[in-house]
Amino acid sequence: MRDRMNVYFPPEMLRQIADLADRKKLSRSAIVEAAVASFLSPDGADKREAAFARRLDRLSRQVQRLERDLGVTAETLALFVRFWLTITPPLPNDAQASAQAKGRERYEGFIETLGRRLQKGQSFLREIPQDVAGANDPDH
């Protein structure tokens, strides 16, 4: 059994209730009843707080993974640049044109390979733990 209650709402709030009822295909009474029940529920705030805490925890873990991946990427690039600069001798002037042409060719190959790997969803950062595990494997 239900009892009738007359309440008064500002016109804008009535429009919002009507719009929500239309979108959700519910009665206006059902919308208001759910809102009042949520307001009166003693654990409604606790549920919202728990949901926010779960979302924040998930976001924190994602940010930590991003920081880790960014650190690995920066360190990898720095080591490569140091290695390359250490072992690459300067070229004589007469060899620079052919070296630049070969460099462009190699760069295009690099970009094609990178594009294929990204399309397949392959990631260097995901391969590192596998490579490390393989290097530590005594049968390897």
C-alpha positions in Angstrom: 0.0 0.0 0.0 1.2 3.5 -0.8 0.2 6.8 0.8 -0.1 10.0 -1.2 2.0 13.0 -0.4 2.0 16.3 -2.1 5.3 18.1 -2.5 6.3 21.2 -4.3 9.4 21.5 -6.5 10.9 24.4 -8.4 10.0 24.4 -12.1 13.6 23.6 -13.2 13.8 20.6 -10.9 10.4 19.3 -12.2 11.8 19.6 -15.7 14.9 17.6 -14.7 12.8 14.9 -13.1 10.5 14.7 -16.1 13.6 14.5 -18.5 15.2 11.8 -16.4 11.9 9.8 -16.2 11.6 10.0 -20.0 15.2 8.9 -20.6 15.0 6.0 -18.1 11.4 5.2 -19.2 10.3 5.4 -15.5 7.5 7.2 -13.8 8.2 10.6 -12.2 7.1 9.1 -8.9 9.7 6.3 -9.2 12.5 8.8 -9.9 11.5 10.9 -6.8 11.1 7.8 -4.7 14.6 6.5 -5.6 16.1 9.9 -4.9 14.4 10.1 -1.5 15.4 6.5 -0.6 19.0 7.3 -1.6 18.9 10.4 0.5 17.5 8.5 3.5 19.7 5.5 3.2 22.3 5.6 6.0 24.9 3.7 4.0 24.4 5.7 0.7 27.3 8.0 1.6 29.4 5.0 2.6 28.7 3.3 -0.7 29.6 6.4 -2.6 32.8 6.8 -0.6 33.8 3.2 -1.2 33.1 3.5 -4.9 35.3 6.7 -5.0 38.0 4.9 -3.0 38.0 2.0 -5.5 38.2 4.3 -8.4 41.0 6.3 -6.8 42.9 3.1 -6.0 42.5 2.0 -9.6 43.7 5.4 -10.9 46.6 5.4 -8.5 47.7 1.9 -9.8 47.4 3.2 -13.4 49.5 6.3 -12.7 52.1 4.1 -11.0 52.3 1.9 -14.1 52.6 4.9 -16.3 55.4 6.3 -14.1 57.2 3.0 -14.2 56.8 2.7 -18.0 57.9 6.3 -18.5 61.0 5.7 -16.3 61.9 2.5 -18.3 61.4 4.3 -21.6 63.6 7.3 -20.5 66.3 5.1 -19.1 66.3 2.9 -22.3 66.6 6.0 -24.5 69.4 7.5 -22.4 71.4 4.2 -22.4 70.9 3.8 -26.2 72.1 7.4 -26.8 75.1 7.0 -24.6 76.0 3.7 -26.3 75.5 5.1 -29.8 77.5 8.3 -29.1 80.3 6.2 -27.5 80.8 3.7 -30.4 79.9 5.9 -33.4 83.0 7.6 -34.8 82.5 10.9 -36.7 82.3 10.5 -40.5 84.6 12.2 -43.0 83.0 14.9 -45.1 83.1 12.8 -48.3 81.1 10.0 -46.6 78.3 12.1 -45.0 76.0 12.2 -48.1 75.9 8.4 -48.5 75.6 7.9 -44.7 72.6 10.3 -44.6 70.9 8.4 -47.4 71.5 5.1 -45.6 70.2 6.7 -42.4 67.0 7.8 -44.0 66.5 4.2 -45.4 67.2 2.7 -42.0 64.8 5.2 -40.3 62.0 4.3 -42.8 62.5 0.6 -42.0 62.4 1.4 -38.3 59.1 3.4 -38.7 57.6 0.6 -40.7 58.6 -2.0 -38.0 57.3 0.2 -35.2 54.0 0.7 -37.0 53.5 -3.1 -37.5 54.3 -3.7 -33.8 51.9 -1.1 -32.6 49.1 -2.4 -34.9 49.7 -5.9 -33.5 49.6 -4.5 -29.9 53.2 -5.5 -29.2 55.0 -3.6 -26.6 58.7 -3.4 -25.8 57.9 -2.6 -22.2 55.9 -5.9 -22.0 58.7 -7.9 -23.4 61.3 -6.7 -20.9 60.0 -8.9 -18.0 60.0 -11.9 -20.4 63.6 -11.1 -21.5 64.8 -10.7 -17.9 63.1 -14.0 -16.9 64.7 -15.7 -19.8 68.1 -14.4 -19.0 67.8 -15.6 -15.4 66.6 -19.1 -16.6 69.5 -21.5 -16.1 68.4 -23.6 -19.2 68.5 -20.5 -21.4 
